[in-house]
Amino acid sequence: QWNLVCEDDWKGPLSTSLFFVGVLLGSFISGQLSDKFGRKNVLFATLAMQTGFSFVQVFSTSWEMFSVFFVLVGMGQISNYVAAFVLGTEILGKSIRVLFCTLGVCIFYALGYMLLPLFAYFIRDWRMLLLALTLPGLLCIPLWWIIPESPRWLISQGRFQEAEDIIRKAAKTNGITAPEVIFDPSELQDANSQKQQTYTILDLMRTRNILTITIMSVLLWMIISVGYFGLSLDTPNLHGDVYVNCFLSAVVEVPAYIISWLLLRNLPRRYSMAAALFLGGCVLLFIQLVPSHLRAVSILLVMSGKFGITSAFSMVYVYTAELYPTVVRNMGVGASSMASRLGSILSPYFVYLGAYDRFLPYILMGSLTVLSGILTLFLPESYGMPLPDTIEQMLLVKG
């Protein structure tokens, strides 16, 4: 479309990078927006933004127009993902919350990913495909009357009556009799009025220990993101049917999420993460040694690499949150997440290197992934440890 070949072939990977620039901007502002306007409002506003701009994209008349709307779609996409994640965490009970945050969100993400090549197989025109992937966004409209606002957020805003109404409705639905008084407004007002020390991004560099952990986390998230999105975007370049390869790339995520959930429940974080990264990195380095006629072996190795990196990606969220103290946990995870967005912006260019040498993307991604596995072994172990509340309580970096 728009003749993106020869001297204009750089525009292809750039359009994908621009989508991730939108994701970067969205992840930067979505937290502040949902803290100010409410989880539910931001969730549905950004769902509307993603669906609306995707729909407009279908009628793009130039590459520039397509790319501008792609940035806006990226902003909406990450913002509703984060808002839904936070809303689910704050509404659900403890036992369901862990399941929702790990298997719930991740496996439904993988199911959506599996549907993509299925749609693409039957709809070969990109405009019609984009339309088919956009219209299901309208199915979210009835959810406005089903999903409640976060009672925790309402309490933080001093809207106690609304929070109480939501909790009473939940109790009634679950067949539980709610107590006469759920909130004591005087106690809650006192809690809200207490002045708390404010922390800034500079506190992530205050001591040598937290600075080291921050630098290591930023590098780790960036490398994992390059590997994950690089392998996801590289599926069209593999041998065999492009649709089957994309479907396999999605299917392999389901066992990866289940394994990571089991590892997080039963084994130390450092060794689980390092093992997943070593598996992902080593198999990518082995691809160049496979003879060209053994195409199935190459695909198997790429999928094994994707399995390892996807497992690491789902574990790194939990691990990073456990390393940072309560006072700067949101900022620490936010800074790491921003680094992963930078990695995703770079990933299309790793794939683009395959035009010069078929194995170059795998050598680079494999080497970086093995390096990040070694880096993980120097992080403190958080498994079975109480969550730190202050910077002084943080576990010390090894070595």
C-alpha positions in Angstrom: 0.0 0.0 0.0 1.7 3.5 -0.4 4.8 1.9 -2.1 6.8 1.3 1.1 9.7 -0.4 -0.7 13.3 0.5 -1.8 14.3 3.9 -0.3 11.0 4.0 1.7 11.2 0.5 3.2 12.3 2.1 6.6 8.7 3.3 7.0 7.4 -0.2 7.7 9.2 -0.8 11.0 8.9 2.9 11.9 5.0 2.6 11.8 5.3 -0.3 14.3 7.7 1.7 16.5 5.3 4.7 16.4 2.6 2.4 17.8 4.9 1.6 20.7 5.7 5.3 21.1 1.9 5.7 21.7 2.1 2.8 24.2 5.0 4.6 26.0 3.0 7.9 26.2 -0.1 6.0 27.3 1.7 4.1 30.1 3.2 7.5 31.3 -0.2 9.3 31.6 -2.7 6.4 32.3 -1.7 6.0 36.0 -2.1 9.8 36.7 -5.4 9.9 34.8 -7.0 6.9 36.6 -5.8 8.3 40.0 -7.5 11.6 39.1 -10.7 10.6 37.2 -11.3 7.0 38.4 -10.4 3.6 37.2 -13.8 2.9 35.5 -14.0 6.3 33.7 -10.4 5.9 32.3 -11.0 2.3 31.3 -14.0 3.1 29.2 -12.7 6.4 27.8 -9.5 4.7 26.6 -11.5 1.7 25.2 -13.5 4.2 23.2 -10.3 6.0 22.1 -8.7 2.7 20.9 -11.9 1.6 19.1 -12.6 5.0 17.6 -9.1 5.7 16.2 -8.7 2.2 14.9 -11.9 2.7 13.0 -10.6 6.0 11.6 -7.4 4.2 10.6 -9.3 2.0 8.2 -9.9 5.1 6.1 -6.3 6.3 6.0 -5.4 7.9 2.8 -1.6 8.1 3.4 1.1 6.4 5.4 1.5 9.6 7.6 -2.2 9.6 8.5 -2.1 5.9 9.3 0.9 6.4 11.6 -0.5 9.3 13.5 -3.6 7.3 14.3 -1.5 4.3 15.2 0.2 6.4 18.0 -3.2 7.3 19.4 -4.4 3.7 19.2 -1.3 2.7 21.1 -2.0 5.3 23.8 -5.6 4.0 24.2 -4.6 0.3 24.1 -2.1 0.4 27.0 -4.2 2.8 29.1 -7.3 0.5 29.1 -5.0 -2.5 29.8 -3.5 -0.8 32.8 -6.8 0.6 34.1 -8.5 -2.9 33.8 -5.5 -4.5 35.6 -5.7 -2.0 38.5 -9.5 -2.0 38.7 -9.5 -5.9 38.9 -6.8 -5.8 41.5 -8.7 -3.3 43.7 -12.2 -4.9 43.3 -11.5 -8.6 43.7 -10.8 -10.6 46.9 -7.3 -11.8 47.7 -7.7 -15.4 46.5 -9.2 -14.4 43.1 -6.9 -11.4 42.8 -3.7 -13.4 42.3 -5.4 -15.6 39.7 -6.8 -12.6 37.9 -3.4 -10.8 37.8 -1.4 -13.8 36.5 -3.5 -16.4 34.6 -6.7 -14.3 34.1 -5.2 -11.3 32.3 -2.4 -13.2 30.6 -4.3 -16.1 29.2 -7.1 -14.0 27.7 -4.4 -11.8 26.2 -3.0 -15.0 24.6 -6.5 -16.0 23.4 -6.9 -12.6 21.7 -3.5 -13.1 20.1 -4.6 -16.5 18.8 -7.7 -15.0 17.2 -5.5 -12.5 15.2 -4.0 -15.0 12.7 -7.4 -16.7 12.4 -9.1 -13.4 11.4 -6.1 -12.6 9.1 -6.3 -16.0 7.4 -9.9 -15.4 6.2 -9.6 -11.6 5.7 -6.7 -10.8 3.4 -7.4 -7.0 2.9 -5.7 -5.0 5.7 -8.5 -2.4 5.8 -11.2 -5.1 6.3 -9.0 -7.0 8.8 -8.5 -3.8 10.8 -12.3 -3.2 10.7 -13.0 -6.8 11.9 -10.5 -6.4 14.8 -12.0 -3.0 15.7 -15.7 -3.7 15.8 -15.6 -6.2 18.7 -14.7 -3.1 20.8 -18.4 -2.2 20.7 -19.1 -5.4 22.7 -17.6 -3.6 25.7 -20.4 -1.0 25.9 -22.8 -3.1 28.0 -20.0 -3.7 30.5 -20.4 -0.1 31.7 -23.5 -1.2 33.6 -21.8 -4.4 35.0 -18.3 -3.3 36.1 -18.4 -1.1 39.2 -15.9 1.7 40.1 -13.1 0.8 42.5 -14.4 1.3 46.1 -10.8 1.9 47.2 -10.4 4.8 44.8 -13.8 6.2 45.9 -12.7 6.1 49.5 -9.4 7.9 48.5 -11.6 10.7 47.0 -13.8 10.9 50.1 -16.8 9.5 48.3 -17.7 7.1 51.1 -21.5 6.7 50.3 -20.8 5.6 46.7 -18.2 3.0 47.9 -20.6 1.7 50.5 -23.4 1.3 47.9 -21.0 -0.8 45.7 -20.0 -3.0 48.6 -23.6 -3.5 49.7 -24.6 -4.5 46.2 -21.7 -7.0 46.0 -22.8 -8.5 49.4 -26.3 -8.8 48.2 -25.2 -10.5 44.9 -23.0 -13.0 46.9 -25.8 -13.7 49.4 -24.0 -12.1 52.3 -25.5 -9.8 54.9 -23.5 -6.6 55.1 -22.9 -5.0 58.6 -24.9 -2.0 59.7 -21.9 0.4 59.4 -19.3 -0.5 56.8 -17.2 2.7 57.0 -16.8 5.1 59.9 -16.5 8.4 58.0 -14.6 10.2 60.9 -11.9 7.5 61.0 -11.5 7.6 57.2 -11.4 11.4 57.1 -8.6 11.3 59.7 -6.7 8.7 57.7 -7.0 10.9 54.5 -6.0 14.1 56.2 -2.8 12.7 57.7 0.1 14.3 55.8 2.4 11.7 54.2 5.9 12.2 53.1 6.0 12.7 49.3 8.6 10.7 47.2 9.9 11.6 43.8 11.6 9.7 41.0 15.0 10.9 42.5 14.3 8.5 45.5 15.0 5.6 43.1 18.6 6.8 43.1 18.9 7.9 46.8 21.2 5.0 48.0 23.7 2.9 46.2 21.6 -0.2 46.8 18.3 1.2 45.3 20.3 2.8 42.4 21.9 -0.6 41.5 18.5 -2.3 41.7 16.9 0.4 39.5 19.6 0.2 36.8 19.4 -3.6 36.8 15.6 -3.6 36.6 15.6 -1.0 33.7 18.1 -3.1 31.7 16.2 -6.4 32.5 12.8 -5.0 31.4 14.3 -3.4 28.3 16.0 -6.6 27.1 13.0 -8.9 27.9 10.8 -6.5 25.9 13.1 -6.4 22.9 13.1 -10.3 22.9 9.4 -10.7 23.4 8.2 -8.2 20.8 11.2 -9.0 18.4 10.1 -12.7 18.3 6.4 -11.8 18.0 7.0 -9.4 15.1 9.5 -11.8 13.4 7.0 -14.6 12.8 6.3 -13.6 9.2 10.0 -14.2 8.4 10.0 -17.8 9.7 9.9 -20.8 7.3 6.5 -22.2 6.6 3.0 -20.8 6.7 2.9 -17.2 8.2 -0.6 -17.7 9.7 0.3 -21.0 11.4 3.6 -19.6 12.8 1.7 -16.6 14.2 -0.8 -18.9 15.8 1.9 -21.1 17.3 3.6 -18.0 18.6 0.3 -17.2 20.5 -0.4 -20.8 21.6 3.1 -21.1 23.2 2.2 -18.2 25.5 -0.5 -20.2 27.4 1.9 -22.9 28.9 4.5 -20.1 29.5 2.0 -18.2 31.7 0.9 -21.3 33.5 4.6 -22.4 34.2 5.5 -18.8 35.4 2.5 -18.9 37.8 3.6 -22.2 39.2 7.2 -21.1 39.5 6.2 -17.9 41.3 4.2 -20.0 43.8 6.8 -22.6 44.6 10.4 -21.5 43.8 12.9 -18.6 44.4 12.4 -15.7 42.0 16.0 -15.2 40.9 16.6 -18.8 39.7 13.1 -19.1 38.1 13.7 -15.9 36.1 17.3 -16.7 35.2 16.3 -20.3 34.1 13.6 -18.9 31.8 16.0 -16.3 30.3 18.8 -18.8 29.8 16.4 -21.1 28.0 15.1 -18.3 25.8 18.5 -17.0 25.0 20.4 -20.2 24.4 17.8 -21.7 21.9 17.9 -18.4 19.9 21.7 -18.7 19.7 21.4 -22.3 18.5 19.1 -21.4 15.5 22.0 -20.5 13.2 23.5 -24.0 13.7 20.4 -25.7 12.3 20.8 -26.8 8.6 18.4 -24.9 6.3 16.5 -28.0 5.3 15.4 -28.7 8.9 12.8 -25.9 8.9 10.6 -27.5 11.6 13.6 -27.6 14.0 14.2 -23.8 13.4 10.5 -23.1 14.2 10.6 -25.3 17.3 13.7 -23.4 18.6 12.1 -20.0 18.0 8.9 -21.1 19.8 11.0 -22.4 22.7 12.8 -19.0 22.8 9.4 -17.3 22.9 8.3 -19.7 25.7 11.3 -18.7 27.8 11.0 -15.0 27.2 7.2 -14.9 27.7 7.6 -16.7 31.1 10.3 -14.2 32.2 8.1 -11.3 31.1 5.2 -12.4 33.2 7.5 -13.1 36.2 9.4 -9.8 36.1 6.2 -7.8 37.0 5.8 -9.7 40.3 9.6 -9.8 41.1 10.1 -6.0 40.5 7.1 -5.1 42.7 8.5 -7.3 45.5 12.0 -5.6 45.3 10.8 -2.0 45.7 9.5 -0.7 49.0 5.9 0.4 49.4 6.8 4.2 49.4 8.2 4.0 45.8 6.8 0.7 44.5 4.5 2.3 41.9 7.4 4.6 40.7 9.9 1.7 40.6 7.6 -0.5 38.5 6.6 2.5 36.4 10.2 3.4 35.6 10.9 -0.3 34.7 7.8 -0.4 32.6 8.9 2.7 30.7 12.2 1.0 29.9 10.3 -2.0 28.5 8.4 0.5 26.2 11.8 1.7 24.9 12.7 -1.9 24.2 9.4 -2.4 22.3 10.1 0.7 20.2 13.6 -0.8 19.3 12.3 -4.3 18.6 11.0 -3.7 15.0 14.5 -2.6 14.0 16.0 -5.9 15.4 13.6 -7.7 13.1 14.6 -5.3 10.2 18.2 -6.4 10.6 17.0 -9.8 9.3 16.9 -8.2 5.8 20.7 -8.1 5.9 21.4 -11.3 7.7 18.7 -13.9 8.5 20.3 -14.9 11.8 21.5 -11.5 13.0 18.2 -10.7 15.0 18.4 -14.1 16.8 22.1 -13.7 17.6 21.5 -10.2 19.1 18.3 -11.1 20.9 19.8 -14.4 22.2 23.0 -12.8 23.4 21.1 -10.0 25.2 18.7 -12.5 26.8 21.5 -14.7 28.2 23.2 -11.5 29.5 20.0 -10.5 31.3 19.8 -14.0 32.8 23.3 -13.5 34.3 22.2 -10.1 35.5 19.2 -11.6 37.3 21.4 -13.8 39.5 22.8 -10.6 41.1 19.4 -9.3 42.2 18.3 -9.9 45.8 16.0 -12.9 46.5 12.4 -11.8 47.5 10.7 -15.3 47.7 9.2 -15.8 51.2 10.4 -12.4 52.4 8.1 -9.7 53.8 7.5 -6.8 51.3 9.7 -3.9 52.2 7.9 -0.7 53.3 10.9 1.8 53.5 14.0 2.2 51.3 16.1 1.1 54.3 14.3 -2.2 54.5 15.1 -3.1 50.9 17.1 -6.4 50.4 20.7 -5.9 49.5 22.1 -6.6 46.0 24.3 -9.7 45.8 28.0 -9.3 45.3 
